[in-house]
Amino acid sequence: MTGQTRTLVVAGHGMAGHRLVEELRTLDTAGAWRVVVLAEEPHPAYDRVALSSYLDGRSAADLGLASPDFFRDPRVELRLSTGAASVDRAARTVQTTAGDTVAYDALVLATGSKPFIPPVPGHDLPGCFAYRSLTDLDAIREAAVPGRPGVVIGGGLLGLEAANALRLLGMEPHVVELAPRLMPVQVDAAGGSVLGRRVEDHGLRVHCGVATAAVEAGPDGRARAVALADGTELEAAVVVFSAGVRPRDELAGPAGLDRGERGGFLVDGLCRTADERIWAVGECAAVAGRCYGLAAPGFRMAESVARQLCGLGGDPFGEADMSTRLKLLGVEVASFGDAHAGTDGALELSRLDEARGTYAKLVLGADCRTLLGGILVGDAAAYGELQPFVGRALPSAGHRLLAAV
């Protein structure tokens, strides 16, 4: 490492991009790096996981991740409302959306992901929104009509968050999910059934196993209703699309960088692209071809790259922990390990308590002792005791959970 200060450009100031900069600020005690952060949004990095709380009284500042000393650090230049428009690898420069050119010694792509909007007729009508950013929520708040129905397309984690957002705005939310159950990635059929009943108790109308055919316009040209493939028509003053995300990798092609099979900047276990000066972290990074949509894997990537930039070596990414514990509309849900019993010889043990509205499933190995994963709906108190034991002998908490009451 030379004594000359080098320039790191971070394209994106989401949760992973911010973690990278914070780690570098901590580790770079010699001041070897100057950091230019290109933040496409008008807000500094914020807690996207807690997005719906923005409609429940919390402000953009409350959700902000940057401390006051971050903004005072002379080593960091934060450019808001400025994204990366293109990358010239030969010249080692980034052209910004503001028309500036920034030279780099190292570049980290942290461009995140964008909402997937199903190309159904009427998806782009006024009154249709994505659910991804504070700007999206400001627009939804402006359009919300208390007492009127709203429809969310997508019944996964973000879809239920969006439905709760409409509920907080006084609307009557419907959720449409193509899969036969809510949160199909995290829970199984029995868990989805319990979850569906519990969220309906909180005022949601759930429509699973049906596709969206079109968004219908009213006389004023705005979204008026959502037509489903089974012939049902749902009145909708607001339509929110929350049908998954796609990695923001549009910089890859023009820059000659490889993409993963399902998108994302293709990187190795150390989050390096084929260009030794360019890394990618977070939801836009296809590590060994796979993208991860949770915050925790993105944080691990960011920490590894920060160590590499400081000459400290980085831990290879390896397997990501995709465990999830959350509370949606007052309903606790947790999913961890091999929750869907995909391991050969796996054994599923479950308990359904209709009276309490709870469901618990544990997945054991072929030896009937090793905990491989599990699903908890309605009561996730045991998650903290169970999740650390994945790959080990079932702890006493598991036996208690499955015992008859």
N, C-alpha and C positions, 0 to 999 in steps of 0.2 A: 504493500500500500504506500502510495506516495504521499507527500505532505500537502499536495495541492487539493483544494476542495473540489469535489466532483458533484455533478448535478444528477439527481434522481427525479424523474417525472413519474408521478402516479396519476394514471388516467382513471378517475373515478374517486368519489369521496363517500362511498357507502360504508357499511359496517366493517367489511374486510379491508377496504382501502385505508380507513381511519386507523384500524388496529395495526396495520403495517407501519404507518407513520409514527404512531405512539411507541411501538416497539423499537423502531429505529432511533427515535429521540432518546430513549432510555439507554440503548446499547452503544450508540455512537458518541462515546465520551470524548473522543479526540476531535469531534467536529469535522469529520471527513466528508460528510454529505450535506449539500444544500438540497432541499426538497421543494419541488413545484407540484402542487396538487391541483388538478383540473377537475372541478366539481360541476357537473352538468346541471344540477338542480340549484335553485336560488338559495337553498338552505345548506349549512354545513351538515356533516354526518349526523344522523339521528337514529334512534332505536326503531327500526322498521318492524321489529317483532311486536312492539307495543303500539302499533299504528292506530288501532281503534280507540285507544284511550285519548287520542287527540280530539275525538268527538264526545268525550266524556269529561271534559273540563281541563285536560292538560294542554299546555301550549307547545309551540314548536321549540321554544327554549327549554321547556321541561324535558322534552324527548332528546335534546341535543347531547351528543357524546363528547364533544370537545370541551376541555376545561379552559378557564381564562388564560392560563399560561401557554396553552397551545397557540392562541391567537397572538400572543406577545413574543413567541419564539422567533428570533431573527433568522433562524435556519429554515423556517417554513414559510412558503408563499402560497396562500390559498386563493385561488381564482374561482369565485362563484359564477354560476350561469355560464360556464365556459367548459365545453367538452373537447375531446380529441377528435378532430375531423379526419386526419390521416397520419400515417407514420411513414417516414422515409428512412428505411433501415441503412441504406448506403451513406446518407448524410448524417444519420443519427439525430434526426429532428422530428418533432411532432408539430403538425399544423393544427392550430386550435380553431374552434368554431367562431372565435372572435377575430380570426384573421391573422393572429400572431404566429410566429415560428419559435419553438422552444427547443434548444439543443439539449441532448441528454448523454450522460455516460452510462446510465442504466434506466430502463423503462419497466414499470410494473403496470400491467393492464388489470384494472379492477372495475370494469365497466358494468358488472352486475348482470341483471336480466331484465327482460321486458315482458309485460303481460301478453299471454296468447289470447287473441280475440277471435273466436270462431267465425269463419267467413259466411255467416248466415245472412240472408237478406235483411236489411235494416240495421245491421250492427253498428253503422256509423251515423245513425240518426241523432239529432239533438235529444238529450235526455239519456243517452247511453254513455257509460263511464267505465274506465278501468279502476282497479283498486290496488294501487301500488305505492303511491307517494303522497306527501302532504298536499301537493298541488291537486292531486285527484280528489282527496278528501275535502279540500276547500270547494271544489266544483260540485261534489255530491251534496255538501251542506247547503250550498246556494240553491240547488235544484230540488231539495227535499220538500215534500208537502206533508206535514203532519196529518195523520189520520187516513192517508191514501196508501194503497198497496205499492210495494216496490218488489222487483224480481232480481234475484242474484243467480247468474248462470255459473254453476260450479259449486259442488258441495264438499270440497276438500277443506283443509285447514283455513286457507285464506277466504274461501267462500263463506264459511260460517262466521269468520271475523267480519266480513262485509255485511252479512245479514244482521249481525249484532249492531254494526254501525248504523244501519237503517233503523233498527229498533230504537237506538239511542236518540235518533232524530225524530222519533215519534211516528214513524211509518209502520206499516203492516207488512213484514217481509215474507216473501216466498223464496224457496231455494230449489233450483232445478239441477239435478245431478244425473249424468248419463249412466253411471255405474248403478248397480242395484242397491247401493247403500251409501250413506254419508262417509266421508273420510276413508275411502277405499284403500288408500296406501297404508294407513296406520291401523285400521281395525278390520276384523273379519265380519262375517254375516251376522252372527249373534250379537257381537259388540255394536255393529252398526244399527241393529234393530233397537237395542236399548238406547243408544245415543239419539236415534230419531224420535223415539217417544219422549225422551227427556227434553229435547230442544223444542218439541211441539208444545210441551207444558209451559214453555217460556214465550209462546206466542208465534213461533215460526210455523209456516206451512211448508211441508217437505214433499217434493215430487221426485222420486228416484226411479231409475231404470227407464228414462224417457229422454229423447233428444229434443233440442230446441230447433224448431223449423224456421222461425222468422221472428223479427221484431216488427210489429205493425205500427204504422204512423197514424196519428189523429189528424183532424182537419187543419190543425195549426202546424203540421209538419213534424211535430215532436213525437217521440216514442209514446204509444198509447197502451200497447198490450204485447205480450209474448205468446206466440202460437207454438204449441208443442206438437211433436210428431204424432201423438195419439189423438189429436183433434182438440185437445183442451186449449182454451184461451185464457191467459192470466192477465187481468188488468194491471197496468204498471205505469205509474207516474215517473218512475226512475228505473232504469235497467243497469245493473252493475255486472260486468264480466270479470269473473275470477276463476277462470278455467285453466289455470296453470301458467307457467312462465317459460320463456325461451332465453338462452344465453345471448347477451349482447356481444356478438363477435364480428360485427360488420367491418371492423378494421382489418380483419385477418386477410381476406382475399386480395385487396389492393396492396397490402404490405408483403404478400407472399408467405404468410404464416399458415401453417396447417390447422385445420379444424378437426374436432372429434367427429365420429360417425353421426352423432346426434347434435352436433353443434358445439360451440365453445372452443376457445383457444387450446389446441392440443399441447399438453405439457407432460413432463415426466414426473417422477415421484418427488422431485425437489421443486416442482412448479416452474421449471425452465422450458421455454420454447426451444425450437431448433436454433434460434439466434441466442448466443451466449449472453447478450446484453438485455434480453427481454424475458420477463417472467409474467405469469398471470395468476391471480388469486381470487377466491370467492366464487360466486355463481357463474362467472364467465369462463372459469378454468375447467377444461376437460382433463382431469388427472388420469393418465393412462386411458383416456377416452371417455371418462365418466364425469359428469357435472353433478355437483351437490347443492341442493337448495336450502340447506340449513345454515344458521350462523356459525355454529361450533366448528364444522370443517373449514369454513373460510378463515376463522381465527387461527386455526392450526397452520394453514397455508401461509398466512401473513406473518406469523411468528417465525416460521422456518425461513422465509425469504429475507426477513430483516436480519436474521443471524448470518445468512450467507453474504449479504451486502456488507456486513461488518467483519467479514473474514472469520467468523466463528463456527462455520459449518452449519448445516441445517439437517433436521431429522427428516428422513424420507416419509412421505405422507402415509403410506400403508392403508389399512382399513379405516374407514370413517365410522364414528359412532353416530348412528342415525336415530338414537333414542329420542323420544319426544314426551314431554309432560306439559300439559297445559290445562287451562280452565276456560271453557267456552260456554257463554250464557249460563254460568253457574254450574256447569257440568264438567267434572274432572275427567280427563282422558290421558292415558299413558300407553306408550307402545315402545318396546325395547327388544334388542337382539333379533333373533329369528322369529318374529311375531307370527308369521304365516306358515311356520313349520315346513320350510323348504328343504331342510336337511334330511338326507336319507335316513330312514328309520326313526324319525322324530315321533314323539308321542305327545298328544295334546290332552291336557286335563283342564276342565273348566267348571265354573260354578255360576249359575244365573240366579239372582235373587229378584224375582218379579216385584215383590212387595217393596223393597228398598230401591229398586231401579238400578241395580248394580250388576256388573258382569266382570268376571276375572278368568283369564286363561293363562296357563303356564305351559310352555313347550319344553319337554325334556328330551334328552338324548336317548339313543337305543338302550343305554344301560339303566334307564329309568331313574337316574340320580342327577345327571348333569343338567343344569338349567341352561337352556338355549335362548329363551326369550319369553315374552308375554304381552298380554293386553289387559288393561284395566279401564273400565268405563263406569262412571258414577262415583267411584271412590278410588283414588290413586294414592292413598296414604302409604301403601306398602312399596311404592316404586323406589323410594330412597334406599330401602333395605334389599330389594331384589336386584336392581340393575347392576350394582357392582359385582354380583355373583354370576353374571353371565359367563359361561364356560367353566364354572365350578359347581360343586355339589349344592343342591337346592338347600337354601338356609331355612331356619325355623319359620321365618315370615311366610315362606311359600306354603309350608304345611298348614299354618294357621289360616291362610287365605282360602285354602281349598276345603278346610274342615267344615262339616255341616254345622249350621247355627240352630 
